């Protein structure tokens, strides 16, 4: 859980515990002041296996749950998200991916971009999402 008494400029990292984080040298999310950055996140379950193989909507839903967990670990919520970037391996699936994104963010309405990429790190991964959140003044440290 994020400690609310840290100073504004203090950097706090969150690790999801995946084996790739120490190898590649990244954190799932980082909070500096009132901004939380969530790195590219995929549909891995708590066991490390991919959730929703072959199902872009299911992968999007799991990815957003993973993002929510990262945000909450640093004192933020989905409602604080101001920007998402959605990387997809098949832009023809934009509607099912967009629908899953819209179910979570229909009232938040962050800016977003959906980009088709050739492939993600695992060929069965169809979706990867980054997020940025800004906490309001009442959540400042």
URWOMO-V530447 format. One record per pair of residues at least 24 apart in sequence whose ideal C-beta (glycine too) atoms are under 7 Angstrom apart, sorted by the first residue. I is the first residue (numbers start at 1). J is the second residue. If there is no record, write none. Layout:
I_J + I_J
This chain:
2_73 + 2_74 + 2_75 + 4_75 + 4_141 + 5_141 + 6_141 + 7_141 + 8_33 + 8_140 + 8_141 + 9_33 + 12_74 + 14_70 + 14_73 + 14_74 + 16_70 + 18_44 + 18_48 + 28_70 + 29_70 + 29_71 + 29_73 + 29_74 + 31_74 + 31_75 + 34_134 + 34_135 + 34_139 + 34_140 + 35_132 + 35_134 + 36_71 + 36_74 + 36_76 + 36_133 + 37_132 + 38_67 + 38_70 + 38_71 + 38_130 + 38_131 + 39_130 + 40_87 + 40_128 + 40_130 + 41_66 + 41_67 + 41_128 + 41_129 + 42_120 + 42_125 + 42_127 + 42_128 + 43_125 + 43_127 + 50_122 + 50_124 + 50_125 + 53_124 + 56_93 + 56_96 + 56_97 + 56_126 + 56_127 + 57_96 + 57_97 + 57_99 + 57_100 + 59_126 + 59_127 + 60_97 + 60_100 + 60_101 + 60_127 + 61_100 + 63_127 + 63_129 + 64_100 + 64_104 + 64_129 + 67_129 + 67_131 + 71_133 + 75_135 + 75_139 + 76_133 + 76_135 + 78_104 + 78_108 + 79_108 + 80_133 + 80_134 + 80_135 + 81_105 + 81_108 + 81_110 + 81_131 + 81_132 + 81_133 + 82_110 + 82_111 + 82_132 + 82_133 + 82_134 + 83_110 + 83_111 + 83_112 + 83_131 + 83_132 + 84_110 + 84_112 + 84_129 + 84_130 + 84_131 + 85_113 + 85_115 + 85_129 + 85_130 + 86_112 + 86_113 + 86_114 + 86_127 + 86_129 + 87_115 + 87_117 + 87_120 + 87_128 + 88_114 + 88_116 + 88_126 + 88_127 + 89_117 + 89_119 + 89_120 + 89_126 + 90_126 + 91_116 + 93_126 + 97_127
